[in-house]
Amino acid sequence: MDICPKCGLPQHACVCEEIAKQEQKINIGLVKRKYGKYSTVVSGFGNDVNIKDIAKELKSELACGGTVKNNAIELQGDHKKAVTPILIRLGFSEDSITQ
């Protein structure tokens, strides 16, 4: 049986990532790119959260392209209002998300 080095619980019962999600200060911003295109930037993630899985879920839900750069998620298009409910459903605290 594998034991988590951070919390000391078995791997299947590990709560480290859920605790880390509650402590994040997420910022959602909108950036105007070349040719008048918009890009939604979701930043403020710590190292304890798997940012690639979150980006994959956001891109799938919003049906858009995107990438992970500099510990931030960049989504193609203006999805500023739609990102918040998805992040809440993924386990992030509503109070820690700012737009």
N, C-alpha and C positions, 0 to 999 in steps of 0.2 A: 504494500500500500504506500502510495506517494504522499508525502507531507509537504504542505506549503511552507517555505522558509520564512515568510512574513508573518502569517497569522498562526501557524502551528496546527492548523486543521487539515484533515485529509483533502486532497485535491478536488474531489467531487463536492465537498462542502465548503470550499474556500469562498470567503466573502471580501477578499481584498479589492477586487475590481468594483464591486457595488459601493464599497466605502469610498473608493477613489472617485467614483462618479458623483457622489454627493458633495465632494469638496472642490469640484472644478468651478472656475469662473469663466463661463463661455460667453464670447462676444460674437455677435452676428452682424456683419457689415456688408455694404454694397459698394462695389468698385466699378467705375466706368473704364472700359478697356478700349483698345483700338477699334476704329470704325463704329463707335457708339454702342458697342456690345457691353452688356452688364455681366458681372461676375459676383456671386455671393461668396463671402469669405467667412468661415466659421473657425474661430481661433480660441485659444485659452486652454487647450488640453494639456494635461500633465503627462509625465512619462509612464504613469501607472495604468493608463487607459490604452486599449488597442485602437489607435486612430484609423488604421486601415479598414478594420471591420465596420467602424462607424461610417466612414466614407462610402464603403460599398453599400451599406444599408440606405444611406441618404440618396445616393445615385439611383438605386433601384426604385425607391419610393417615389422620387421626383421625376423619374424618366429623363435624366439629363446626364451629361458628361461631367467629369471633374477629375481632380487630382489631389494628392497630399504633398504640400510643399512647406518647408520650414515649420513643421509641427502645427499646420493649419490646413483645413479642408477648403479647396476652391471648387465651387460648383458653377457650371455654365448657366447663365440666365439669372433672372431676378426671382429668387425663392426665399426672400427674407421672412415673409410671414409663414410660409409652409414648413420651415425647418424647425421651429420651436415645438410644435406638437409631436413631431417625430422624435426629437431629442428627449422629450418628457417620457414618451413611450419606451424609449431605450433605457430609461432609468436615471436620467439626469434631473436634478432638482429645478423646479420652475423658478425659484428665487435666484438661482445662480446664473440664469440665462438673461443677457441684456442685448438689446438691439440698437 
